Amino acid sequence: MTETRRIIFVSPGMPTSDGAGVKLTRMLGTQQLPDLDPFLMLDHFRSGDANDYIAGFPDHPHRGFETVTIMKEGRMRHRDSRGNEGVVAPGGIQWMTTGRGLIHSEMPEQTEGRMSGFQLWVNLPASHKMIEPDWHDHPAETVPSETLEGAKVRILAGGEGPGRSAGPDADIRILDVELEAGATFREALPHGHNAFLAVYGGNLQGIHETPQPEVKDPAIAVLSRGDEVALRGGPEGAHFLLVAGQPIGEPIARHGPFVMNTQNELREAFNDFQSGRLG
């Protein structure tokens, strides 16, 4: 018998700023929702005012996890200390495995206009935290999509999606869904995966729930365990990310740009950075 996942927690996220002053909404990685194994953080940036994003994210270090940048509007240039460089344009994604560490920057490739998108942090298991860093850019034309009745789905990771985690057995799934008003959307998910929705346009409801919780833009909704998700678009339809992944189940020691398993490993990361041994 199929078990439909329920919406068990909804949060509008926390307005904040990061980098050199980029205004954004932190949806995951807040006091209300510190993490959802294996996911550590989800930031949503969206503004037509260049003052909100123009300062960008100058050089900063990372170790022990992966970042997934999803661009909806605008262009962002990435550079790292290993000589990698690229621009993430509308509809594109970038998957970066920080592994043993690197220093990188993310700076707007524009001085005006609208910029919007997401950055998701995905944890790595202890066995992979010190692997060599890796970097993959996937432009919009490489992202597969499908049109269903009342829905358009872009497969950013999982299945035929281009995004790939370095974590063993990670099975990360990321779908970008545009759902018409009143239309239904169903997607099978492995029962044991943790999953959430990030709504960035319109609103939606769970189909089989009483009362039916409503998730409005902007908000994150955590899903219960189950075999599938079943949703209905609100009066204006909905745009949302569906994100799911196999939990790692290991202790997390994190501070700022470093995510390790123990406090000793965290101190080593800071020492390596301060001594110039990172990246």
N, C-alpha and C positions, 0 to 999 in steps of 0.2 A: 504494500500500500504506500502510495506517494505521500510524503509529509511536506506540506507547504510551509515555507519559512514565514515567520511573523515579524513585524516591526516591533522591536522591544525597547528601543531608545531613540529619541530624536533630539538633536541639538542644532541651534542656528550657528554654532561656532563662535569664535572669539575674535573680534576686530583687533588687529595688532599691526606692528610693522617689523620688518626684518631687513637684513643686509644693511645698506646705507640709508634706509628710511623708506623702503617700499611698503606701501599700504596693502594689507591683505587680510583675509579671514582665515584663521587657523581652525579647521574643522575637526581634525584629529591631532592629538598631541596637546590637549588642554587639560585643565584640572578636572573637568567633567568627564573627559574621555582621553586618558593619557596615552593609550595604545590599544590595538586590537591585533594581537599576534597573528601574522608576522609583520603587520603594518605599524609604523612608528609615528607617522605624521602625514597630514594632508593639508596643504595650503592652497587657497583659492585666491588668485589675484584677478582683478577686473576693474578697469578704470579707463575713461576717455580723457583724463587729465594727466598730462605728462609729468606733472609735479608729483604724482602718486607713485611713479615707477622709474623716472629718469635716472635716479642715482644708482639703481641696480644693486647687484651683489658683487662687490669687488673681491679680490683674492681672499679666500678663506679655506681652511683645511677640512678634510673628512677622513674617517676611518671606520670600517666595520659594517657598512650597510650599502644599500643601493638607492639611487634617486631615479625617479621616473618623471620627466617633464612632459606635460601634455599641453600643447599650444592650441588655443581656439582662435585667437585674434592677435595680430602683431607678430614681431620677430625678436628672438633673443639669441645673442651670440654667447657661446660657451668656449672657454679656453682652460687648459689645465697644465700642470707643471711637467707633464710627460710629452708635451708637444701636440696634443690633440686640440682641434679647433673645429667649430661648426656652428651653423645657424639653424635654430629650430623655428620653422615658419608655420603659418596657420594650417591646422590639420595634422601636423607632424608630431612625433614623439622622440624623446631621447632617453635611452636607458644607460645609466652610468653605474658601474660597479666600483665602489671606492676601495674595497678590499683593504690591503695593508696601509693604504693612505695616499693622498695626493692633495694638491692645492689647486683650486680652480676658481673661475669667476663666471658670472652670468650677468651680462650687460645688455640693455635694450639696443636693438639695431634700428632704432627710430627715435625721433625727437618730438613727434606729435602723433596724434591718432589714438585709436583704442587698442588696448592690450588686455588679453584675458587668457586664463589657463589655470593649470594645476601643477603642483609638485607633490609627489607621493614618495615617502621614504619607506623602503622595504628592508627589514632586518635580514642579516645573514647568520647562519648557524656558526657555532664556534669553529667548526672544521674549515670554514671558508672565510673567516674574518680577516685573515692575513694573506689571502691570495693576491696575485698581481691585479692591479686595477684594469678595468676594461671600459669601453665606450662605444656605443652604437647609436647613430642617428638614423631615424626612419621617416623620410618625407611623406607627405599626405598620400601621394600616389602609390606608396607601397603598403598602405594600410587597407586590408580587405574590408568589404562592407557587404551587407545584405539588406534587402528590402522585404519586410514582412507586412502582413495586413495591419495597417495603421502604425507601423514603426519602421524606422531606419536605424540600423545597428552597425557601428564601426568596431571592429575587433582589434583592440590595441595590444592585447596580450592573451595568450591561451588559444588553443586550437590553431587556426591559421594566422593568428596575429603575429606581428613582427617582434614584439617585446619578449625578451627571454631573460629570466633570472639566472644568476650564477649559482644560487643555492640549490643543493641536491634535493630532488623531489619537491621543489617549491610549488609547482603548478599554480603560478599566479595567473589570474584571469581578470582582465579589465575590458569592459565593454562601454562604449559611448553611445547612448541611446536617445533618439528623438521620437517621442511618442505623441501621437495625435490625441486631440480631446476625445475622451470617452473610449479610446482604444485600449486593448489589453495586451500585456506583454508577459510571456512566460519564458523562463530559462532554467534548465536543469543545472544543478550545482552538486559537487560531491558533498555528501551529508556532513562530514566532519570539518569542512572548510569554514573559517570565519569569513563573514561577508558584510558589506555595507553598501548603501546608496549615497551618492553625493548629488543632490538636486541643485542645478544651476540655472534652471528656467522653468516657469510654470509651477505646477504641483502634481502630486500623484497620491494614490491610496493603495493599500493592500486589499486584494479582492476578497479573501476569505476570512476577514477579521470583523468582529463585532465588539464595540463600535469600530468603524474603519478609521485608523489614524491617517491624518493628512500630513504630507511632507511638502513644505513650500520652499521655494527658492529664497535665500540660500540655506540649506540645511543638510546635515548628515543623519542618516538613519541606519542603526545597527540592526541586523537581521538575526533571528534565532537560527539554530541548526535545523537542517531539513534537506530535502531532495530537490526542491525547486523554489523559485521566487515567482509570484504571480501578482502583477500590478495593473492598475488602471489609470490612464491619464486624466487629469482634472479638466475643468472647463476651458483652460487655455493650453491643454496638452502639457508635456513635461520634457525637459532635457535633463539627463542625469548620467552619471557614471555608476556602473555596477562593478564592484571590486571584490574579489574573493581569493583566498589563499590558504594553503595548508599551514596550520600552526607549527611553530618550531618547538615550543615548550621548554625553552632554556631561560635561565636568569638573565636579566638585562641590567647593565650598568651604563648609564648614559649621562653625558653632560655636554651641552652645546653641540659641536660638530662631530663628536665621537660617540660610538655605540659599541660597547664591548660586553663581556659576560661578568667580569669582576672589577672591583675598585682598583686592584693592582694593575690590571690591564689598561684601565682608564688613565691611571697615573703615567704608565709607560707611553701611552699615546700623546699626552701633553708634553712629556719630556722629549719625545722624539720630535715633536713639532718645534719646541723651543730650541732644540739643538740642531735644527736644520736637517734632520734625518727623515722627514716625512715628505714623500713625493720626489 
